[in-house]
Amino acid sequence: MKSYKVEYNWIFPYYVFGALAFISMTVLLLQIRSMDDFHFAHPAVIASVHCLTLGWTSMLIFGAGHQLIPVILNQPLHSMKLLKLNFISAAIGIPFIIAGLFRFNFNFFTLAGAMLMTISAICFSLNVFLTAKVSKENHIQALFLKAASVWLIVTCILGVLQSINFNHFILPFDSFRLMNTHAHLGLIGFISTTIVGVSSKLLPMFTLSKYKNDKILKIIFILIHSGLVFYILSEFADKLYLLLSVLSFICAFACFIYYTLNVFKQRLRKKMEAPIKSTWAYQISLIPIVLLSLPYLTDTFDPNKLKFVYGNLWLLGAIGGMLTGMTFKTLPFMAWNTKKQSGSSILPKDLFNQGQYTMMSLMQVFGVVLFCAGILINSFWICKTALVLLLSSSLFYFYLILKIHSFTIKNGDQSSD
C-alpha cells in the first residue's frame, strides 16, 4: 500500500503546542487560593479547562488526525494549505481565548480568538470531508472523524455566541445557560467520537489484533449521536430526555469497552507497551463518570462537588490518559519514520525512556485521583499536592516529546511527502 503520510515537520508543532497547553493548565489551577474557588464558573478553572480541551486535546487531535486521515482513507491529504491555516489560526486564537477567560473579560480579543478557533475547526473539517470525498475506501472510522469535526464546529460556534452574549445579549438567555451543552458537545460529540473512531483503527494496528467488528462500531456511532440529540433536547425540553441521553451514552461506552476487550483478547502482540496500557484510562474512568452522572437524574444531591469531580474525571482521567497514550504511540512512530536507514535496530519505543514514561503516567494517575479525593473531602492541601504532581507530569510529558524530536535532529528528517 502506498504511503500518504504528511511531513513530520508539519505535525510536530501540534504536539509541542499541546504539551505547553498541558503545562499551562496546571499552572492556572495552581493560581486558585481556596476550596471555594474550585468550580466551573471560576475564571482560572474555565481558562484551565479550555487549555486542556482546546490547547492540548484539540491540537493533538488535529496533529494526529492530519497524519491518520491519509492512512485511514488511503488517500493523500486534500490540502496542506488547510492544514497550515488550521494550525496558525488555532495557535493564535487559543491564547486569546485563554487570556480572556482567565481575566473573565469577553472583549474583542476573546471574540477574535473564538472566531479564529472556529476557522481552524472548519479547515480541519474541510480536509476530512474533501479527502474522504475522493477516497475509494469506505471505512467506518471516516464516519467518526467526519461527525466529530462537525460537532467541533458546532461547539466552536456556541463558544462564539457565548462570547458575544456576555456583552451584547443576542440570546434570549444568559451565556451560562449554554455552558453544559457547549461542554458536552465538545467532550462527547468531538473528543469522544474522535477517540472511539481513531482508537478503533490504532489499537488493532498497534497490538496486531485480528478482531474487526464494524457492526458494533456502527451501533456505538448511533448510540453516541442519539445521546447527543437527547441531551440537546433535555436542555430545552422535558428532563426525560436527559435520562434517555445518559442511557444512550452508557450503552455506547459499554459497547466500546466490549470492542476494546475483544481487540486485546485477539491480539498477536501479547506484550503491551506502556502507552497502550495508558489508553485504558479512558475506559476505566468511564465507570465513575457514569456513576457520577446518575445524581443529575434526581434532585437529591448537591451537584457542586460531584459536578467538579465529574468534569475532572472526564478531562484529566479519561481524556488525559488517552492523550498520553496516543502521544507516545503516534509521535515516536512518526519521528522514527522520518529516517531511511536500513539495518537499524532502533524501534519507535526506543526513542524515549520507558521508565520516565511510567513515572510520568503514575504522577498523572495519582494526581487525578488525589485531586478528585481532595475535592470530595474538601482538603485544599490535598488538591494543591495533586496539582503539583500534575505539573510535574506535564513537565515530564514536554521533556519526553522533545527527547523524541531530538532523534529526528540527530538523524535528519529524510521523509518525503
C-alpha positions as CSV (number, residue, x, y, z in Angstrom):
1,M,0.0,0.0,0.0
2,K,1.3,3.4,-1.0
3,S,2.3,5.7,1.9
4,Y,0.5,9.1,2.0
5,K,2.0,10.4,5.2
6,V,2.1,14.1,5.9
7,E,5.6,15.5,6.5
8,Y,6.6,15.2,10.2
9,N,7.8,18.8,10.4
10,W,4.2,20.0,9.9
11,I,2.8,17.6,12.6
12,F,5.3,18.1,15.4
13,P,4.3,21.7,16.2
14,Y,0.8,20.4,17.2
15,Y,2.4,18.2,19.8
16,V,4.6,21.0,21.2
17,F,1.6,23.3,21.5
18,G,-0.4,20.6,23.2
19,A,2.4,20.0,25.7
20,L,2.7,23.7,26.6
21,A,-1.1,23.8,27.0
22,F,-0.9,20.9,29.4
23,I,1.7,22.7,31.5
24,S,-0.4,26.0,31.3
25,M,-3.5,24.1,32.5
26,T,-1.8,23.0,35.8
27,V,-0.2,26.4,36.3
28,L,-3.6,28.1,36.0
29,L,-5.2,25.7,38.5
30,L,-2.3,26.4,40.9
31,Q,-3.5,30.1,41.0
32,I,-6.6,29.1,42.9
33,R,-6.3,30.2,46.6
34,S,-9.2,28.4,48.3
35,M,-11.5,25.4,48.1
36,D,-14.5,27.7,47.4
37,D,-12.9,28.6,44.0
38,F,-12.9,25.0,42.7
39,H,-16.0,25.3,40.5
40,F,-16.6,25.7,36.8
41,A,-17.6,29.3,37.0
42,H,-14.3,30.5,38.3
43,P,-12.1,32.2,35.7
44,A,-9.0,30.2,36.4
45,V,-10.9,26.9,36.2
46,I,-12.7,28.0,32.9
47,A,-9.3,29.0,31.4
48,S,-7.7,25.7,32.5
49,V,-10.5,23.7,31.0
50,H,-10.0,25.4,27.7
51,C,-6.3,24.9,27.9
52,L,-6.9,21.2,28.1
53,T,-9.8,20.9,25.6
54,L,-8.5,23.4,23.0
55,G,-4.8,23.6,23.7
56,W,-4.0,20.0,24.5
57,T,-6.8,17.8,23.2
58,S,-7.8,19.6,20.0
59,M,-4.3,20.3,18.9
60,L,-3.3,16.7,19.4
61,I,-6.4,15.5,17.5
62,F,-5.6,18.0,14.7
63,G,-1.9,16.8,14.5
64,A,-2.6,13.1,14.8
65,G,-5.7,13.4,12.6
66,H,-3.9,15.1,9.7
67,Q,-1.4,12.2,9.8
68,L,-4.1,9.5,10.2
69,I,-6.7,10.7,7.7
70,P,-4.5,9.7,4.7
71,V,-3.7,6.3,6.4
72,I,-7.3,5.5,7.1
73,L,-8.6,6.7,3.8
74,N,-5.6,5.5,1.7
75,Q,-5.6,8.9,0.0
76,P,-3.3,12.0,0.2
77,L,-4.5,14.7,2.5
78,H,-6.6,17.1,0.4
79,S,-4.8,20.3,1.2
80,M,-1.6,21.3,3.0
81,K,-2.8,24.9,2.9
82,L,-5.8,24.0,5.0
83,L,-3.5,22.2,7.5
84,K,-1.3,25.2,7.8
85,L,-4.3,27.6,8.2
86,N,-5.7,25.1,10.8
87,F,-2.6,25.3,12.9
88,I,-1.9,29.0,12.6
89,S,-5.5,30.1,13.4
90,A,-5.7,27.8,16.4
91,A,-2.2,28.7,17.6
92,I,-3.2,32.4,17.6
93,G,-6.8,32.0,18.7
94,I,-6.3,29.7,21.7
95,P,-4.1,32.0,23.7
96,F,-6.5,34.9,23.1
97,I,-9.4,32.7,24.4
98,I,-7.4,31.5,27.5
99,A,-6.3,35.1,28.3
100,G,-9.8,36.4,28.0
101,L,-11.3,33.6,30.1
102,F,-8.7,34.0,32.8
103,R,-9.5,37.7,33.1
104,F,-13.2,36.9,32.5
105,N,-13.1,39.7,30.0
106,F,-15.0,39.0,26.8
107,N,-13.5,41.8,24.8
108,F,-12.6,42.0,21.1
109,F,-9.5,39.7,21.5
110,T,-11.5,36.9,23.2
111,L,-14.1,37.0,20.5
112,A,-11.4,37.1,17.8
113,G,-9.8,34.1,19.4
114,A,-13.1,32.2,19.4
115,M,-13.6,33.1,15.7
116,L,-10.1,32.0,14.8
117,M,-10.7,28.7,16.6
118,T,-13.9,28.3,14.5
119,I,-11.9,28.9,11.3
120,S,-9.4,26.3,12.5
121,A,-12.2,23.8,13.1
122,I,-13.7,24.5,9.6
123,C,-10.2,23.9,8.0
124,F,-9.8,20.6,9.7
125,S,-13.4,19.5,8.8
126,L,-12.9,20.5,5.2
127,N,-9.7,18.4,5.0
128,V,-11.6,15.4,6.5
129,F,-14.6,15.7,4.1
130,L,-12.7,16.6,1.0
131,T,-10.1,13.8,1.5
132,A,-12.9,11.3,2.2
133,K,-14.8,12.5,-0.9
134,V,-12.2,11.3,-3.4
135,S,-11.2,8.2,-1.4
136,K,-12.2,4.8,-2.7
137,E,-12.0,3.4,0.9
138,N,-15.2,3.2,2.9
139,H,-14.0,2.8,6.5
140,I,-16.3,3.3,9.5
141,Q,-13.5,5.4,11.1
142,A,-14.0,8.1,8.4
143,L,-17.6,8.4,9.5
144,F,-16.5,9.0,13.1
145,L,-13.9,11.6,12.0
146,K,-16.4,13.5,9.8
147,A,-19.1,13.6,12.5
148,A,-16.6,14.6,15.2
149,S,-15.3,17.5,13.0
150,V,-18.9,18.8,12.6
151,W,-19.5,18.7,16.3
152,L,-16.3,20.6,16.8
153,I,-17.6,23.4,14.5
154,V,-20.9,23.4,16.4
155,T,-19.1,23.6,19.7
156,C,-16.9,26.5,18.5
157,I,-20.0,28.4,17.2
158,L,-21.6,28.0,20.6
159,G,-18.4,29.4,22.1
160,V,-18.6,32.4,19.8
161,L,-22.3,33.0,20.7
162,Q,-21.5,32.8,24.4
163,S,-18.6,35.3,24.0
164,I,-20.9,37.8,22.1
165,N,-23.8,37.3,24.5
166,F,-21.8,38.2,27.6
167,N,-21.7,41.8,26.4
168,H,-24.4,42.2,23.8
169,F,-27.3,39.9,24.9
170,I,-28.1,38.5,21.5
171,L,-29.6,35.3,23.0
172,P,-32.9,35.1,25.0
173,F,-31.0,33.7,28.0
174,D,-27.6,34.2,29.7
175,S,-24.4,32.6,28.4
176,F,-24.1,30.2,31.3
177,R,-27.3,28.6,30.1
178,L,-25.3,27.2,27.2
179,M,-22.3,26.1,29.2
180,N,-23.4,22.4,29.8
181,T,-24.4,22.0,26.2
182,H,-21.2,23.6,24.9
183,A,-19.1,21.4,27.2
184,H,-20.9,18.1,26.4
185,L,-20.9,18.6,22.6
186,G,-17.2,19.2,22.9
187,L,-16.4,16.3,25.3
188,I,-18.7,13.7,23.7
189,G,-19.5,15.0,20.2
190,F,-16.0,16.0,19.2
191,I,-13.5,14.4,21.6
192,S,-15.1,11.0,22.5
193,T,-16.3,10.5,18.9
194,T,-12.8,11.1,17.7
195,I,-11.3,8.8,20.4
196,V,-13.6,5.9,19.5
197,G,-13.0,6.3,15.8
198,V,-9.3,6.7,15.9
199,S,-8.6,4.0,18.6
200,S,-10.8,1.5,16.7
201,K,-8.2,1.8,14.0
202,L,-5.0,2.3,16.0
203,L,-5.5,-0.3,18.8
204,P,-5.8,-3.3,16.4
205,M,-2.9,-1.9,14.3
206,F,-0.5,-1.4,17.2
207,T,-1.4,-4.7,19.0
208,L,-1.6,-6.7,15.8
209,S,-5.1,-7.8,16.6
210,K,-7.3,-9.9,14.3
211,Y,-10.5,-8.5,15.7
212,K,-12.7,-6.5,13.4
213,N,-16.4,-5.6,14.0
214,D,-17.8,-2.7,12.0
215,K,-21.3,-3.6,13.1
216,I,-20.6,-2.8,16.8
217,L,-18.8,0.4,15.8
218,K,-21.9,1.5,13.8
219,I,-24.1,0.8,16.9
220,I,-21.7,2.9,19.0
221,F,-21.9,5.7,16.5
222,I,-25.7,5.6,16.6
223,L,-25.8,5.5,20.4
224,I,-23.4,8.4,20.8
225,H,-25.3,10.6,18.4
226,S,-28.7,9.6,19.8
227,G,-27.4,10.5,23.2
228,L,-26.2,13.9,21.9
229,V,-29.6,14.7,20.4
230,F,-31.4,13.7,23.6
231,Y,-29.0,15.8,25.6
232,I,-29.7,18.9,23.5
233,L,-33.4,18.3,23.8
234,S,-33.1,17.9,27.6
235,E,-31.6,21.4,27.9
236,F,-34.7,23.0,26.4
237,A,-37.5,20.4,26.9
238,D,-38.6,17.6,29.3
239,K,-36.0,16.1,31.6
240,L,-36.9,12.7,30.5
241,Y,-34.6,13.3,27.5
242,L,-31.7,13.6,30.0
243,L,-32.4,10.0,31.2
244,L,-32.5,8.8,27.6
245,S,-29.3,10.6,26.9
246,V,-27.4,9.1,29.8
247,L,-28.7,5.6,28.9
248,S,-27.6,6.1,25.3
249,F,-24.1,7.1,26.4
250,I,-23.8,4.3,28.9
251,C,-24.7,1.7,26.2
252,A,-22.3,3.3,23.8
253,F,-19.4,3.3,26.2
254,A,-20.2,-0.3,27.3
255,C,-20.1,-1.4,23.6
256,F,-16.8,0.4,23.2
257,I,-15.3,-1.3,26.2
258,Y,-16.6,-4.6,24.8
259,Y,-14.9,-3.8,21.4
260,T,-11.6,-2.9,23.1
261,L,-11.6,-6.1,25.2
262,N,-12.0,-8.2,22.1
263,V,-9.2,-6.3,20.4
264,F,-6.9,-7.2,23.3
265,K,-8.1,-10.8,23.5
266,Q,-7.3,-11.5,19.9
267,R,-4.0,-9.6,19.7
268,L,-0.9,-11.3,18.3
269,R,1.4,-9.0,20.2
270,K,1.0,-10.3,23.7
271,K,3.3,-7.9,25.5
272,M,1.6,-4.5,25.7
273,E,3.7,-1.3,25.7
274,A,3.1,1.3,28.4
275,P,1.4,3.8,26.1
276,I,-1.2,1.2,25.0
277,K,-1.9,0.5,28.7
278,S,-2.5,4.2,29.2
279,T,-5.4,4.2,26.8
280,W,-7.2,2.1,29.3
281,A,-7.5,5.2,31.5
282,Y,-10.3,6.2,29.2
283,Q,-12.4,3.1,29.7
284,I,-11.6,2.8,33.5
285,S,-12.6,6.5,34.0
286,L,-15.9,5.9,32.3
287,I,-17.1,3.8,35.2
288,P,-17.0,6.6,37.9
289,I,-18.1,9.1,35.3
290,V,-21.3,7.1,34.7
291,L,-21.9,6.7,38.5
292,L,-21.4,10.5,39.0
293,S,-23.8,11.3,36.2
294,L,-26.7,9.4,37.9
295,P,-27.3,12.0,40.6
296,Y,-28.2,14.5,37.9
297,L,-31.2,12.4,37.1
298,T,-32.6,13.3,40.5
299,D,-32.5,16.4,42.7
300,T,-31.5,14.6,45.9
301,F,-27.8,15.5,45.7
302,D,-26.0,18.8,45.9
303,P,-24.3,18.8,42.5
304,N,-21.5,21.2,43.1
305,K,-18.7,18.9,44.2
306,L,-20.0,16.0,42.1
307,K,-20.1,18.2,39.0
308,F,-16.5,19.3,39.5
309,V,-15.2,15.7,40.1
310,Y,-17.3,14.5,37.1
311,G,-15.7,17.1,34.9
312,N,-12.1,16.4,36.1
313,L,-12.6,12.6,35.6
314,W,-13.6,13.4,32.1
315,L,-10.9,15.9,31.4
316,L,-7.9,14.7,33.3
317,G,-8.8,11.0,33.8
318,A,-10.5,9.7,30.6
319,I,-9.2,12.2,28.1
320,G,-5.9,13.0,29.7
321,G,-5.0,9.3,29.9
322,M,-6.0,8.6,26.3
323,L,-4.0,11.7,25.1
324,T,-0.9,10.5,26.9
325,G,-1.1,7.0,25.4
326,M,-1.9,8.4,21.9
327,T,1.0,10.8,22.1
328,F,3.7,8.2,22.8
329,K,2.4,5.7,20.3
330,T,1.9,8.1,17.4
331,L,4.7,10.7,17.8
332,P,7.6,8.1,18.2
333,F,6.3,6.3,15.1
334,M,6.2,9.4,13.0
335,A,9.6,10.5,14.2
336,W,11.1,7.1,13.6
337,N,9.5,7.0,10.1
338,T,11.5,10.1,9.1
339,K,14.8,8.2,8.9
340,K,15.6,6.0,6.0
341,Q,18.5,3.9,7.4
342,S,18.5,0.3,6.5
343,G,19.7,-2.3,9.0
344,S,19.0,-0.1,12.1
345,S,17.7,-2.0,15.2
346,I,16.1,1.2,16.7
347,L,12.3,0.9,17.1
348,P,9.8,3.7,17.9
349,K,9.6,2.7,21.6
350,D,13.3,3.2,21.8
351,L,13.0,6.9,21.2
352,F,12.0,7.7,24.8
353,N,12.8,6.3,28.2
354,Q,10.2,3.8,29.2
355,G,11.0,4.2,32.9
356,Q,10.5,8.0,32.6
357,Y,7.2,7.4,30.8
358,T,6.0,5.1,33.6
359,M,6.9,7.7,36.2
360,M,5.1,10.4,34.2
361,S,2.0,8.3,33.9
362,L,2.0,7.4,37.6
363,M,2.2,11.0,38.6
364,Q,-0.6,11.8,36.3
365,V,-2.8,9.0,37.7
366,F,-2.1,9.8,41.3
367,G,-2.5,13.5,40.6
368,V,-6.0,12.9,39.2
369,V,-7.1,10.5,42.0
370,L,-5.7,12.9,44.7
371,F,-7.3,15.9,43.1
372,C,-10.8,14.3,43.0
373,A,-10.3,13.0,46.6
374,G,-9.3,16.5,47.8
375,I,-12.4,18.0,46.2
376,L,-14.7,15.4,47.8
377,I,-13.2,15.7,51.3
378,N,-12.8,19.4,51.0
379,S,-9.0,19.4,51.5
380,F,-7.2,22.3,49.9
381,W,-3.7,21.0,50.5
382,I,-4.5,17.6,49.0
383,C,-5.7,19.4,45.9
384,K,-2.5,21.5,45.8
385,T,-0.4,18.4,46.2
386,A,-2.3,16.8,43.4
387,L,-1.8,19.8,41.1
388,V,2.0,19.8,41.8
389,L,2.0,16.1,40.7
390,L,0.1,17.0,37.6
391,L,2.5,19.9,36.9
392,S,5.5,17.5,37.3
393,S,3.7,15.1,35.0
394,S,3.2,17.8,32.4
395,L,6.8,18.8,32.5
396,F,7.9,15.2,32.0
397,Y,5.5,15.0,29.1
398,F,7.1,18.0,27.4
399,Y,10.6,16.7,28.1
400,L,9.8,13.3,26.5
401,I,8.3,14.9,23.5
402,L,11.5,17.0,23.0
403,K,13.5,13.8,23.5
404,I,11.6,12.1,20.7
405,H,12.1,15.1,18.4
406,S,15.9,15.1,19.1
407,F,16.1,11.8,17.3
408,T,15.0,13.5,14.0
409,I,17.5,16.2,14.5
410,K,20.4,13.8,15.0
411,N,19.4,11.6,12.1
412,G,18.0,14.3,9.8
413,D,14.4,14.5,8.6
414,Q,14.6,12.5,5.4
415,S,10.9,11.9,4.9
416,S,9.1,12.8,1.7
417,D,5.6,13.8,1.0
